[in-house]
Amino acid sequence: MLALSARIGARRCRRCGVNVMGRKLRITLVKSPIGSKPQHRRTVRALGLRRMHQTVEHEAGDAIRGMVRAVSHLVRAEEV
């Protein structure tokens, strides 16, 4: 059981190898999704963004990073 908890605590980013446990991303909608692809509109909505210049914070996991990468032309993301 100790090995399992130690393994969970050592979560690293697959792409760059940086420890991502406890890190957060601050995501801000800077461009309107009107006129963009429906998949991109759904991704923005899934991130919790409804209005322009609204900011949300999410844990910096692989799924969230992938979503941000897909709509990078609509959002600004920074690590907190």
mmCIF file of the N, C-alpha and C atoms, coordinates in Angstrom:
data_MODEL
# 
_entry.id   MODEL 
# 
loop_
_atom_site.group_PDB 
_atom_site.id 
_atom_site.type_symbol 
_atom_site.label_atom_id 
_atom_site.label_alt_id 
_atom_site.label_comp_id 
_atom_site.label_asym_id 
_atom_site.label_entity_id 
_atom_site.label_seq_id 
_atom_site.pdbx_PDB_ins_code 
_atom_site.Cartn_x 
_atom_site.Cartn_y 
_atom_site.Cartn_z 
_atom_site.occupancy 
_atom_site.B_iso_or_equiv 
_atom_site.pdbx_formal_charge 
_atom_site.auth_seq_id 
_atom_site.auth_comp_id 
_atom_site.auth_asym_id 
_atom_site.auth_atom_id 
_atom_site.pdbx_PDB_model_num 
ATOM 1   N N  . MET A 1 1  ? 0.825   -1.189 0.000   1.00 0.00 ? 1  MET A N  1 
ATOM 2   C CA . MET A 1 1  ? 0.000   0.000  0.000   1.00 0.00 ? 1  MET A CA 1 
ATOM 3   C C  . MET A 1 1  ? 0.866   1.248  0.000   1.00 0.00 ? 1  MET A C  1 
ATOM 4   N N  . LEU A 1 2  ? 1.995   1.209  0.665   1.00 0.00 ? 2  LEU A N  1 
ATOM 5   C CA . LEU A 1 2  ? 2.885   2.357  0.700   1.00 0.00 ? 2  LEU A CA 1 
ATOM 6   C C  . LEU A 1 2  ? 3.433   2.662  -0.691  1.00 0.00 ? 2  LEU A C  1 
ATOM 7   N N  . ALA A 1 3  ? 3.774   1.623  -1.448  1.00 0.00 ? 3  ALA A N  1 
ATOM 8   C CA . ALA A 1 3  ? 4.300   1.835  -2.792  1.00 0.00 ? 3  ALA A CA 1 
ATOM 9   C C  . ALA A 1 3  ? 3.248   2.477  -3.692  1.00 0.00 ? 3  ALA A C  1 
ATOM 10  N N  . LEU A 1 4  ? 1.995   2.096  -3.521  1.00 0.00 ? 4  LEU A N  1 
ATOM 11  C CA . LEU A 1 4  ? 0.923   2.654  -4.336  1.00 0.00 ? 4  LEU A CA 1 
ATOM 12  C C  . LEU A 1 4  ? 0.738   4.140  -4.050  1.00 0.00 ? 4  LEU A C  1 
ATOM 13  N N  . SER A 1 5  ? 0.734   4.539  -2.773  1.00 0.00 ? 5  SER A N  1 
ATOM 14  C CA . SER A 1 5  ? 0.553   5.953  -2.447  1.00 0.00 ? 5  SER A CA 1 
ATOM 15  C C  . SER A 1 5  ? 1.757   6.777  -2.900  1.00 0.00 ? 5  SER A C  1 
ATOM 16  N N  . ALA A 1 6  ? 2.958   6.206  -2.836  1.00 0.00 ? 6  ALA A N  1 
ATOM 17  C CA . ALA A 1 6  ? 4.139   6.924  -3.300  1.00 0.00 ? 6  ALA A CA 1 
ATOM 18  C C  . ALA A 1 6  ? 4.077   7.110  -4.811  1.00 0.00 ? 6  ALA A C  1 
ATOM 19  N N  . ARG A 1 7  ? 3.543   6.116  -5.505  1.00 0.00 ? 7  ARG A N  1 
ATOM 20  C CA . ARG A 1 7  ? 3.440   6.194  -6.953  1.00 0.00 ? 7  ARG A CA 1 
ATOM 21  C C  . ARG A 1 7  ? 2.409   7.248  -7.358  1.00 0.00 ? 7  ARG A C  1 
ATOM 22  N N  . ILE A 1 8  ? 1.313   7.334  -6.646  1.00 0.00 ? 8  ILE A N  1 
ATOM 23  C CA . ILE A 1 8  ? 0.284   8.319  -6.950  1.00 0.00 ? 8  ILE A CA 1 
ATOM 24  C C  . ILE A 1 8  ? 0.825   9.727  -6.743  1.00 0.00 ? 8  ILE A C  1 
ATOM 25  N N  . GLY A 1 9  ? 1.629   9.938  -5.724  1.00 0.00 ? 9  GLY A N  1 
ATOM 26  C CA . GLY A 1 9  ? 2.163   11.258 -5.432  1.00 0.00 ? 9  GLY A CA 1 
ATOM 27  C C  . GLY A 1 9  ? 3.209   11.732 -6.423  1.00 0.00 ? 9  GLY A C  1 
ATOM 28  N N  . ALA A 1 10 ? 3.739   10.834 -7.235  1.00 0.00 ? 10 ALA A N  1 
ATOM 29  C CA . ALA A 1 10 ? 4.812   11.193 -8.156  1.00 0.00 ? 10 ALA A CA 1 
ATOM 30  C C  . ALA A 1 10 ? 4.296   11.339 -9.585  1.00 0.00 ? 10 ALA A C  1 
ATOM 31  N N  . ARG A 1 11 ? 3.208   12.027 -9.777  1.00 0.00 ? 11 ARG A N  1 
ATOM 32  C CA . ARG A 1 11 ? 2.601   12.203 -11.099 1.00 0.00 ? 11 ARG A CA 1 
ATOM 33  C C  . ARG A 1 11 ? 3.425   13.171 -11.931 1.00 0.00 ? 11 ARG A C  1 
ATOM 34  N N  . ARG A 1 12 ? 3.790   12.763 -13.128 1.00 0.00 ? 12 ARG A N  1 
ATOM 35  C CA . ARG A 1 12 ? 4.611   13.593 -13.999 1.00 0.00 ? 12 ARG A CA 1 
ATOM 36  C C  . ARG A 1 12 ? 3.925   13.772 -15.350 1.00 0.00 ? 12 ARG A C  1 
ATOM 37  N N  . CYS A 1 13 ? 4.207   14.888 -15.972 1.00 0.00 ? 13 CYS A N  1 
ATOM 38  C CA . CYS A 1 13 ? 3.687   15.187 -17.306 1.00 0.00 ? 13 CYS A CA 1 
ATOM 39  C C  . CYS A 1 13 ? 4.325   14.225 -18.302 1.00 0.00 ? 13 CYS A C  1 
ATOM 40  N N  . ARG A 1 14 ? 3.530   13.650 -19.184 1.00 0.00 ? 14 ARG A N  1 
ATOM 41  C CA . ARG A 1 14 ? 4.062   12.696 -20.154 1.00 0.00 ? 14 ARG A CA 1 
ATOM 42  C C  . ARG A 1 14 ? 4.982   13.357 -21.169 1.00 0.00 ? 14 ARG A C  1 
ATOM 43  N N  . ARG A 1 15 ? 4.693   14.594 -21.505 1.00 0.00 ? 15 ARG A N  1 
ATOM 44  C CA . ARG A 1 15 ? 5.441   15.277 -22.557 1.00 0.00 ? 15 ARG A CA 1 
ATOM 45  C C  . ARG A 1 15 ? 6.780   15.809 -22.062 1.00 0.00 ? 15 ARG A C  1 
ATOM 46  N N  . CYS A 1 16 ? 6.780   16.482 -20.909 1.00 0.00 ? 16 CYS A N  1 
ATOM 47  C CA . CYS A 1 16 ? 8.020   17.153 -20.486 1.00 0.00 ? 16 CYS A CA 1 
ATOM 48  C C  . CYS A 1 16 ? 8.633   16.545 -19.216 1.00 0.00 ? 16 CYS A C  1 
ATOM 49  N N  . GLY A 1 17 ? 7.920   15.644 -18.517 1.00 0.00 ? 17 GLY A N  1 
ATOM 50  C CA . GLY A 1 17 ? 8.477   14.989 -17.348 1.00 0.00 ? 17 GLY A CA 1 
ATOM 51  C C  . GLY A 1 17 ? 8.450   15.802 -16.070 1.00 0.00 ? 17 GLY A C  1 
ATOM 52  N N  . VAL A 1 18 ? 7.774   16.950 -16.082 1.00 0.00 ? 18 VAL A N  1 
ATOM 53  C CA . VAL A 1 18 ? 7.702   17.807 -14.907 1.00 0.00 ? 18 VAL A CA 1 
ATOM 54  C C  . VAL A 1 18 ? 6.629   17.290 -13.960 1.00 0.00 ? 18 VAL A C  1 
ATOM 55  N N  . ASN A 1 19 ? 6.883   17.373 -12.665 1.00 0.00 ? 19 ASN A N  1 
ATOM 56  C CA . ASN A 1 19 ? 5.909   16.956 -11.676 1.00 0.00 ? 19 ASN A CA 1 
ATOM 57  C C  . ASN A 1 19 ? 4.690   17.871 -11.748 1.00 0.00 ? 19 ASN A C  1 
ATOM 58  N N  . VAL A 1 20 ? 3.485   17.299 -11.959 1.00 0.00 ? 20 VAL A N  1 
ATOM 59  C CA . VAL A 1 20 ? 2.287   18.115 -12.126 1.00 0.00 ? 20 VAL A CA 1 
ATOM 60  C C  . VAL A 1 20 ? 1.306   17.969 -10.966 1.00 0.00 ? 20 VAL A C  1 
ATOM 61  N N  . MET A 1 21 ? 1.642   17.204 -9.967  1.00 0.00 ? 21 MET A N  1 
ATOM 62  C CA . MET A 1 21 ? 0.731   17.089 -8.827  1.00 0.00 ? 21 MET A CA 1 
ATOM 63  C C  . MET A 1 21 ? 0.670   18.417 -8.098  1.00 0.00 ? 21 MET A C  1 
ATOM 64  N N  . GLY A 1 22 ? -0.514  18.905 -7.888  1.00 0.00 ? 22 GLY A N  1 
ATOM 65  C CA . GLY A 1 22 ? -0.682  20.137 -7.158  1.00 0.00 ? 22 GLY A CA 1 
ATOM 66  C C  . GLY A 1 22 ? -0.571  21.378 -8.020  1.00 0.00 ? 22 GLY A C  1 
ATOM 67  N N  . ARG A 1 23 ? -0.140  21.234 -9.264  1.00 0.00 ? 23 ARG A N  1 
ATOM 68  C CA . ARG A 1 23 ? -0.060  22.389 -10.150 1.00 0.00 ? 23 ARG A CA 1 
ATOM 69  C C  . ARG A 1 23 ? -1.424  22.664 -10.732 1.00 0.00 ? 23 ARG A C  1 
ATOM 70  N N  . LYS A 1 24 ? -1.665  23.921 -10.994 1.00 0.00 ? 24 LYS A N  1 
ATOM 71  C CA . LYS A 1 24 ? -2.940  24.323 -11.576 1.00 0.00 ? 24 LYS A CA 1 
ATOM 72  C C  . LYS A 1 24 ? -2.699  25.168 -12.800 1.00 0.00 ? 24 LYS A C  1 
ATOM 73  N N  . LEU A 1 25 ? -3.695  25.172 -13.681 1.00 0.00 ? 25 LEU A N  1 
ATOM 74  C CA . LEU A 1 25 ? -3.682  26.043 -14.844 1.00 0.00 ? 25 LEU A CA 1 
ATOM 75  C C  . LEU A 1 25 ? -4.778  27.077 -14.676 1.00 0.00 ? 25 LEU A C  1 
ATOM 76  N N  . ARG A 1 26 ? -4.456  28.327 -14.925 1.00 0.00 ? 26 ARG A N  1 
ATOM 77  C CA . ARG A 1 26 ? -5.452  29.394 -14.951 1.00 0.00 ? 26 ARG A CA 1 
ATOM 78  C C  . ARG A 1 26 ? -5.770  29.639 -16.417 1.00 0.00 ? 26 ARG A C  1 
ATOM 79  N N  . ILE A 1 27 ? -7.027  29.393 -16.802 1.00 0.00 ? 27 ILE A N  1 
ATOM 80  C CA . ILE A 1 27 ? -7.438  29.450 -18.198 1.00 0.00 ? 27 ILE A CA 1 
ATOM 81  C C  . ILE A 1 27 ? -8.433  30.589 -18.361 1.00 0.00 ? 27 ILE A C  1 
ATOM 82  N N  . THR A 1 28 ? -8.193  31.464 -19.342 1.00 0.00 ? 28 THR A N  1 
ATOM 83  C CA . THR A 1 28 ? -9.040  32.619 -19.603 1.00 0.00 ? 28 THR A CA 1 
ATOM 84  C C  . THR A 1 28 ? -9.507  32.584 -21.052 1.00 0.00 ? 28 THR A C  1 
ATOM 85  N N  . LEU A 1 29 ? -10.789 32.812 -21.267 1.00 0.00 ? 29 LEU A N  1 
ATOM 86  C CA . LEU A 1 29 ? -11.337 32.881 -22.615 1.00 0.00 ? 29 LEU A CA 1 
ATOM 87  C C  . LEU A 1 29 ? -11.076 34.280 -23.176 1.00 0.00 ? 29 LEU A C  1 
ATOM 88  N N  . VAL A 1 30 ? -10.244 34.374 -24.229 1.00 0.00 ? 30 VAL A N  1 
ATOM 89  C CA . VAL A 1 30 ? -9.862  35.672 -24.767 1.00 0.00 ? 30 VAL A CA 1 
ATOM 90  C C  . VAL A 1 30 ? -10.456 35.940 -26.145 1.00 0.00 ? 30 VAL A C  1 
ATOM 91  N N  . LYS A 1 31 ? -11.021 34.937 -26.793 1.00 0.00 ? 31 LYS A N  1 
ATOM 92  C CA . LYS A 1 31 ? -11.637 35.125 -28.094 1.00 0.00 ? 31 LYS A CA 1 
ATOM 93  C C  . LYS A 1 31 ? -12.946 34.352 -28.109 1.00 0.00 ? 31 LYS A C  1 
ATOM 94  N N  . SER A 1 32 ? -13.959 34.936 -28.719 1.00 0.00 ? 32 SER A N  1 
ATOM 95  C CA . SER A 1 32 ? -15.277 34.317 -28.738 1.00 0.00 ? 32 SER A CA 1 
ATOM 96  C C  . SER A 1 32 ? -15.275 33.033 -29.570 1.00 0.00 ? 32 SER A C  1 
ATOM 97  N N  . PRO A 1 33 ? -15.940 31.981 -29.071 1.00 0.00 ? 33 PRO A N  1 
ATOM 98  C CA . PRO A 1 33 ? -16.032 30.747 -29.845 1.00 0.00 ? 33 PRO A CA 1 
ATOM 99  C C  . PRO A 1 33 ? -17.123 30.782 -30.919 1.00 0.00 ? 33 PRO A C  1 
ATOM 100 N N  . ILE A 1 34 ? -17.839 31.913 -31.037 1.00 0.00 ? 34 ILE A N  1 
ATOM 101 C CA . ILE A 1 34 ? -18.848 32.033 -32.091 1.00 0.00 ? 34 ILE A CA 1 
ATOM 102 C C  . ILE A 1 34 ? -18.147 31.931 -33.439 1.00 0.00 ? 34 ILE A C  1 
ATOM 103 N N  . GLY A 1 35 ? -18.643 31.092 -34.296 1.00 0.00 ? 35 GLY A N  1 
ATOM 104 C CA . GLY A 1 35 ? -18.057 30.908 -35.618 1.00 0.00 ? 35 GLY A CA 1 
ATOM 105 C C  . GLY A 1 35 ? -16.974 29.842 -35.663 1.00 0.00 ? 35 GLY A C  1 
ATOM 106 N N  . SER A 1 36 ? -16.564 29.320 -34.512 1.00 0.00 ? 36 SER A N  1 
ATOM 107 C CA . SER A 1 36 ? -15.577 28.242 -34.526 1.00 0.00 ? 36 SER A CA 1 
ATOM 108 C C  . SER A 1 36 ? -16.288 26.901 -34.654 1.00 0.00 ? 36 SER A C  1 
ATOM 109 N N  . LYS A 1 37 ? -15.507 25.861 -34.793 1.00 0.00 ? 37 LYS A N  1 
ATOM 110 C CA . LYS A 1 37 ? -16.065 24.523 -34.975 1.00 0.00 ? 37 LYS A CA 1 
ATOM 111 C C  . LYS A 1 37 ? -16.887 24.123 -33.759 1.00 0.00 ? 37 LYS A C  1 
ATOM 112 N N  . PRO A 1 38 ? -17.940 23.352 -33.958 1.00 0.00 ? 38 PRO A N  1 
ATOM 113 C CA . PRO A 1 38 ? -18.763 22.902 -32.824 1.00 0.00 ? 38 PRO A CA 1 
ATOM 114 C C  . PRO A 1 38 ? -17.961 22.138 -31.770 1.00 0.00 ? 38 PRO A C  1 
ATOM 115 N N  . GLN A 1 39 ? -16.983 21.351 -32.206 1.00 0.00 ? 39 GLN A N  1 
ATOM 116 C CA . GLN A 1 39 ? -16.149 20.621 -31.243 1.00 0.00 ? 39 GLN A CA 1 
ATOM 117 C C  . GLN A 1 39 ? -15.365 21.590 -30.356 1.00 0.00 ? 39 GLN A C  1 
ATOM 118 N N  . HIS A 1 40 ? -14.883 22.674 -30.921 1.00 0.00 ? 40 HIS A N  1 
ATOM 119 C CA . HIS A 1 40 ? -14.143 23.662 -30.135 1.00 0.00 ? 40 HIS A CA 1 
ATOM 120 C C  . HIS A 1 40 ? -15.074 24.380 -29.170 1.00 0.00 ? 40 HIS A C  1 
ATOM 121 N N  . ARG A 1 41 ? -16.296 24.679 -29.600 1.00 0.00 ? 41 ARG A N  1 
ATOM 122 C CA . ARG A 1 41 ? -17.262 25.312 -28.698 1.00 0.00 ? 41 ARG A CA 1 
ATOM 123 C C  . ARG A 1 41 ? -17.574 24.398 -27.522 1.00 0.00 ? 41 ARG A C  1 
ATOM 124 N N  . ARG A 1 42 ? -17.712 23.100 -27.795 1.00 0.00 ? 42 ARG A N  1 
ATOM 125 C CA . ARG A 1 42 ? -17.988 22.143 -26.707 1.00 0.00 ? 42 ARG A CA 1 
ATOM 126 C C  . ARG A 1 42 ? -16.792 22.024 -25.767 1.00 0.00 ? 42 ARG A C  1 
ATOM 127 N N  . THR A 1 43 ? -15.585 22.100 -26.307 1.00 0.00 ? 43 THR A N  1 
ATOM 128 C CA . THR A 1 43 ? -14.387 22.026 -25.466 1.00 0.00 ? 43 THR A CA 1 
ATOM 129 C C  . THR A 1 43 ? -14.296 23.240 -24.552 1.00 0.00 ? 43 THR A C  1 
ATOM 130 N N  . VAL A 1 44 ? -14.564 24.427 -25.088 1.00 0.00 ? 44 VAL A N  1 
ATOM 131 C CA . VAL A 1 44 ? -14.550 25.647 -24.268 1.00 0.00 ? 44 VAL A CA 1 
ATOM 132 C C  . VAL A 1 44 ? -15.581 25.522 -23.154 1.00 0.00 ? 44 VAL A C  1 
ATOM 133 N N  . ARG A 1 45 ? -16.752 25.026 -23.490 1.00 0.00 ? 45 ARG A N  1 
ATOM 134 C CA . ARG A 1 45 ? -17.812 24.863 -22.493 1.00 0.00 ? 45 ARG A CA 1 
ATOM 135 C C  . ARG A 1 45 ? -17.411 23.818 -21.434 1.00 0.00 ? 45 ARG A C  1 
ATOM 136 N N  . ALA A 1 46 ? -16.762 22.740 -21.864 1.00 0.00 ? 46 ALA A N  1 
ATOM 137 C CA . ALA A 1 46 ? -16.323 21.691 -20.934 1.00 0.00 ? 46 ALA A CA 1 
ATOM 138 C C  . ALA A 1 46 ? -15.245 22.199 -19.982 1.00 0.00 ? 46 ALA A C  1 
ATOM 139 N N  . LEU A 1 47 ? -14.479 23.178 -20.423 1.00 0.00 ? 47 LEU A N  1 
ATOM 140 C CA . LEU A 1 47 ? -13.487 23.783 -19.534 1.00 0.00 ? 47 LEU A CA 1 
ATOM 141 C C  . LEU A 1 47 ? -14.130 24.680 -18.489 1.00 0.00 ? 47 LEU A C  1 
ATOM 142 N N  . GLY A 1 48 ? -15.429 24.960 -18.646 1.00 0.00 ? 48 GLY A N  1 
ATOM 143 C CA . GLY A 1 48 ? -16.138 25.784 -17.673 1.00 0.00 ? 48 GLY A CA 1 
ATOM 144 C C  . GLY A 1 48 ? -16.176 27.248 -18.042 1.00 0.00 ? 48 GLY A C  1 
ATOM 145 N N  . LEU A 1 49 ? -15.847 27.551 -19.281 1.00 0.00 ? 49 LEU A N  1 
ATOM 146 C CA . LEU A 1 49 ? -15.817 28.936 -19.733 1.00 0.00 ? 49 LEU A CA 1 
ATOM 147 C C  . LEU A 1 49 ? -17.114 29.272 -20.456 1.00 0.00 ? 49 LEU A C  1 
ATOM 148 N N  . ARG A 1 50 ? -17.798 30.302 -19.988 1.00 0.00 ? 50 ARG A N  1 
ATOM 149 C CA . ARG A 1 50 ? -19.069 30.698 -20.582 1.00 0.00 ? 50 ARG A CA 1 
ATOM 150 C C  . ARG A 1 50 ? -19.022 32.091 -21.179 1.00 0.00 ? 50 ARG A C  1 
ATOM 151 N N  . ARG A 1 51 ? -18.260 32.988 -20.589 1.00 0.00 ? 51 ARG A N  1 
ATOM 152 C CA . ARG A 1 51 ? -18.233 34.385 -21.018 1.00 0.00 ? 51 ARG A CA 1 
ATOM 153 C C  . ARG A 1 51 ? -16.813 34.807 -21.389 1.00 0.00 ? 51 ARG A C  1 
ATOM 154 N N  . MET A 1 52 ? -16.734 35.842 -22.185 1.00 0.00 ? 52 MET A N  1 
ATOM 155 C CA . MET A 1 52 ? -15.442 36.405 -22.545 1.00 0.00 ? 52 MET A CA 1 
ATOM 156 C C  . MET A 1 52 ? -14.734 36.913 -21.284 1.00 0.00 ? 52 MET A C  1 
ATOM 157 N N  . HIS A 1 53 ? -13.441 36.713 -21.229 1.00 0.00 ? 53 HIS A N  1 
ATOM 158 C CA . HIS A 1 53 ? -12.570 37.152 -20.136 1.00 0.00 ? 53 HIS A CA 1 
ATOM 159 C C  . HIS A 1 53 ? -12.892 36.468 -18.810 1.00 0.00 ? 53 HIS A C  1 
ATOM 160 N N  . GLN A 1 54 ? -13.653 35.391 -18.844 1.00 0.00 ? 54 GLN A N  1 
ATOM 161 C CA . GLN A 1 54 ? -13.887 34.594 -17.637 1.00 0.00 ? 54 GLN A CA 1 
ATOM 162 C C  . GLN A 1 54 ? -12.663 33.720 -17.408 1.00 0.00 ? 54 GLN A C  1 
ATOM 163 N N  . THR A 1 55 ? -12.282 33.563 -16.158 1.00 0.00 ? 55 THR A N  1 
ATOM 164 C CA . THR A 1 55 ? -11.110 32.772 -15.800 1.00 0.00 ? 55 THR A CA 1 
ATOM 165 C C  . THR A 1 55 ? -11.506 31.634 -14.881 1.00 0.00 ? 55 THR A C  1 
ATOM 166 N N  . VAL A 1 56 ? -10.967 30.446 -15.153 1.00 0.00 ? 56 VAL A N  1 
ATOM 167 C CA . VAL A 1 56 ? -11.188 29.276 -14.302 1.00 0.00 ? 56 VAL A CA 1 
ATOM 168 C C  . VAL A 1 56 ? -9.837  28.648 -14.004 1.00 0.00 ? 56 VAL A C  1 
ATOM 169 N N  . GLU A 1 57 ? -9.775  27.867 -12.938 1.00 0.00 ? 57 GLU A N  1 
ATOM 170 C CA . GLU A 1 57 ? -8.557  27.132 -12.595 1.00 0.00 ? 57 GLU A CA 1 
ATOM 171 C C  . GLU A 1 57 ? -8.860  25.646 -12.579 1.00 0.00 ? 57 GLU A C  1 
ATOM 172 N N  . HIS A 1 58 ? -7.971  24.874 -13.174 1.00 0.00 ? 58 HIS A N  1 
ATOM 173 C CA . HIS A 1 58 ? -8.094  23.419 -13.221 1.00 0.00 ? 58 HIS A CA 1 
ATOM 174 C C  . HIS A 1 58 ? -6.759  22.801 -12.830 1.00 0.00 ? 58 HIS A C  1 
ATOM 175 N N  . GLU A 1 59 ? -6.808  21.580 -12.317 1.00 0.00 ? 59 GLU A N  1 
ATOM 176 C CA . GLU A 1 59 ? -5.587  20.817 -12.084 1.00 0.00 ? 59 GLU A CA 1 
ATOM 177 C C  . GLU A 1 59 ? -4.904  20.575 -13.425 1.00 0.00 ? 59 GLU A C  1 
ATOM 178 N N  . ALA A 1 60 ? -3.599  20.636 -13.451 1.00 0.00 ? 60 ALA A N  1 
ATOM 179 C CA . ALA A 1 60 ? -2.840  20.540 -14.705 1.00 0.00 ? 60 ALA A CA 1 
ATOM 180 C C  . ALA A 1 60 ? -2.621  19.090 -15.096 1.00 0.00 ? 60 ALA A C  1 
ATOM 181 N N  . GLY A 1 61 ? -3.683  18.397 -15.446 1.00 0.00 ? 61 GLY A N  1 
ATOM 182 C CA . GLY A 1 61 ? -3.576  17.007 -15.887 1.00 0.00 ? 61 GLY A CA 1 
ATOM 183 C C  . GLY A 1 61 ? -3.470  16.918 -17.402 1.00 0.00 ? 61 GLY A C  1 
ATOM 184 N N  . ASP A 1 62 ? -3.248  15.715 -17.893 1.00 0.00 ? 62 ASP A N  1 
ATOM 185 C CA . ASP A 1 62 ? -3.095  15.507 -19.329 1.00 0.00 ? 62 ASP A CA 1 
ATOM 186 C C  . ASP A 1 62 ? -4.360  15.870 -20.096 1.00 0.00 ? 62 ASP A C  1 
ATOM 187 N N  . ALA A 1 63 ? -5.525  15.536 -19.549 1.00 0.00 ? 63 ALA A N  1 
ATOM 188 C CA . ALA A 1 63 ? -6.785  15.803 -20.243 1.00 0.00 ? 63 ALA A CA 1 
ATOM 189 C C  . ALA A 1 63 ? -7.017  17.306 -20.388 1.00 0.00 ? 63 ALA A C  1 
ATOM 190 N N  . ILE A 1 64 ? -6.792  18.045 -19.326 1.00 0.00 ? 64 ILE A N  1 
ATOM 191 C CA . ILE A 1 64 ? -7.002  19.497 -19.369 1.00 0.00 ? 64 ILE A CA 1 
ATOM 192 C C  . ILE A 1 64 ? -5.990  20.150 -20.301 1.00 0.00 ? 64 ILE A C  1 
ATOM 193 N N  . ARG A 1 65 ? -4.739  19.698 -20.244 1.00 0.00 ? 65 ARG A N  1 
ATOM 194 C CA . ARG A 1 65 ? -3.720  20.267 -21.133 1.00 0.00 ? 65 ARG A CA 1 
ATOM 195 C C  . ARG A 1 65 ? -4.067  19.999 -22.596 1.00 0.00 ? 65 ARG A C  1 
ATOM 196 N N  . GLY A 1 66 ? -4.603  18.829 -22.888 1.00 0.00 ? 66 GLY A N  1 
ATOM 197 C CA . GLY A 1 66 ? -5.024  18.514 -24.253 1.00 0.00 ? 66 GLY A CA 1 
ATOM 198 C C  . GLY A 1 66 ? -6.183  19.376 -24.710 1.00 0.00 ? 66 GLY A C  1 
ATOM 199 N N  . MET A 1 67 ? -7.121  19.633 -23.807 1.00 0.00 ? 67 MET A N  1 
ATOM 200 C CA . MET A 1 67 ? -8.251  20.493 -24.147 1.00 0.00 ? 67 MET A CA 1 
ATOM 201 C C  . MET A 1 67 ? -7.774  21.918 -24.422 1.00 0.00 ? 67 MET A C  1 
ATOM 202 N N  . VAL A 1 68 ? -6.871  22.403 -23.596 1.00 0.00 ? 68 VAL A N  1 
ATOM 203 C CA . VAL A 1 68 ? -6.331  23.757 -23.793 1.00 0.00 ? 68 VAL A CA 1 
ATOM 204 C C  . VAL A 1 68 ? -5.572  23.833 -25.111 1.00 0.00 ? 68 VAL A C  1 
ATOM 205 N N  . ARG A 1 69 ? -4.816  22.796 -25.432 1.00 0.00 ? 69 ARG A N  1 
ATOM 206 C CA . ARG A 1 69 ? -4.072  22.788 -26.690 1.00 0.00 ? 69 ARG A CA 1 
ATOM 207 C C  . ARG A 1 69 ? -5.020  22.812 -27.885 1.00 0.00 ? 69 ARG A C  1 
ATOM 208 N N  . ALA A 1 70 ? -6.170  22.142 -27.776 1.00 0.00 ? 70 ALA A N  1 
ATOM 209 C CA . ALA A 1 70 ? -7.117  22.087 -28.887 1.00 0.00 ? 70 ALA A CA 1 
ATOM 210 C C  . ALA A 1 70 ? -7.751  23.447 -29.168 1.00 0.00 ? 70 ALA A C  1 
ATOM 211 N N  . VAL A 1 71 ? -7.932  24.248 -28.134 1.00 0.00 ? 71 VAL A N  1 
ATOM 212 C CA . VAL A 1 71 ? -8.570  25.560 -28.308 1.00 0.00 ? 71 VAL A CA 1 
ATOM 213 C C  . VAL A 1 71 ? -7.594  26.688 -27.950 1.00 0.00 ? 71 VAL A C  1 
ATOM 214 N N  . SER A 1 72 ? -6.320  26.477 -28.212 1.00 0.00 ? 72 SER A N  1 
ATOM 215 C CA . SER A 1 72 ? -5.305  27.463 -27.831 1.00 0.00 ? 72 SER A CA 1 
ATOM 216 C C  . SER A 1 72 ? -5.493  28.796 -28.532 1.00 0.00 ? 72 SER A C  1 
ATOM 217 N N  . HIS A 1 73 ? -6.183  28.802 -29.669 1.00 0.00 ? 73 HIS A N  1 
ATOM 218 C CA . HIS A 1 73 ? -6.437  30.049 -30.377 1.00 0.00 ? 73 HIS A CA 1 
ATOM 219 C C  . HIS A 1 73 ? -7.569  30.852 -29.738 1.00 0.00 ? 73 HIS A C  1 
ATOM 220 N N  . LEU A 1 74 ? -8.288  30.259 -28.780 1.00 0.00 ? 74 LEU A N  1 
ATOM 221 C CA . LEU A 1 74 ? -9.404  30.929 -28.112 1.00 0.00 ? 74 LEU A CA 1 
ATOM 222 C C  . LEU A 1 74 ? -9.115  31.279 -26.658 1.00 0.00 ? 74 LEU A C  1 
ATOM 223 N N  . VAL A 1 75 ? -8.145  30.612 -26.043 1.00 0.00 ? 75 VAL A N  1 
ATOM 224 C CA . VAL A 1 75 ? -7.904  30.783 -24.610 1.00 0.00 ? 75 VAL A CA 1 
ATOM 225 C C  . VAL A 1 75 ? -6.458  31.178 -24.346 1.00 0.00 ? 75 VAL A C  1 
ATOM 226 N N  . ARG A 1 76 ? -6.241  31.718 -23.143 1.00 0.00 ? 76 ARG A N  1 
ATOM 227 C CA . ARG A 1 76 ? -4.877  31.976 -22.645 1.00 0.00 ? 76 ARG A CA 1 
ATOM 228 C C  . ARG A 1 76 ? -4.730  31.137 -21.380 1.00 0.00 ? 76 ARG A C  1 
ATOM 229 N N  . ALA A 1 77 ? -3.650  30.387 -21.296 1.00 0.00 ? 77 ALA A N  1 
ATOM 230 C CA . ALA A 1 77 ? -3.423  29.517 -20.141 1.00 0.00 ? 77 ALA A CA 1 
ATOM 231 C C  . ALA A 1 77 ? -2.085  29.857 -19.501 1.00 0.00 ? 77 ALA A C  1 
ATOM 232 N N  . GLU A 1 78 ? -2.076  29.863 -18.170 1.00 0.00 ? 78 GLU A N  1 
ATOM 233 C CA . GLU A 1 78 ? -0.832  30.101 -17.439 1.00 0.00 ? 78 GLU A CA 1 
ATOM 234 C C  . GLU A 1 78 ? -0.826  29.202 -16.214 1.00 0.00 ? 78 GLU A C  1 
ATOM 235 N N  . GLU A 1 79 ? 0.363   28.738 -15.860 1.00 0.00 ? 79 GLU A N  1 
ATOM 236 C CA . GLU A 1 79 ? 0.493   27.889 -14.675 1.00 0.00 ? 79 GLU A CA 1 
ATOM 237 C C  . GLU A 1 79 ? 0.472   28.742 -13.427 1.00 0.00 ? 79 GLU A C  1 
ATOM 238 N N  . VAL A 1 80 ? -0.189  28.211 -12.413 1.00 0.00 ? 80 VAL A N  1 
ATOM 239 C CA . VAL A 1 80 ? -0.278  28.919 -11.131 1.00 0.00 ? 80 VAL A CA 1 
ATOM 240 C C  . VAL A 1 80 ? 0.542   28.163 -10.119 1.00 0.00 ? 80 VAL A C  1 
# 
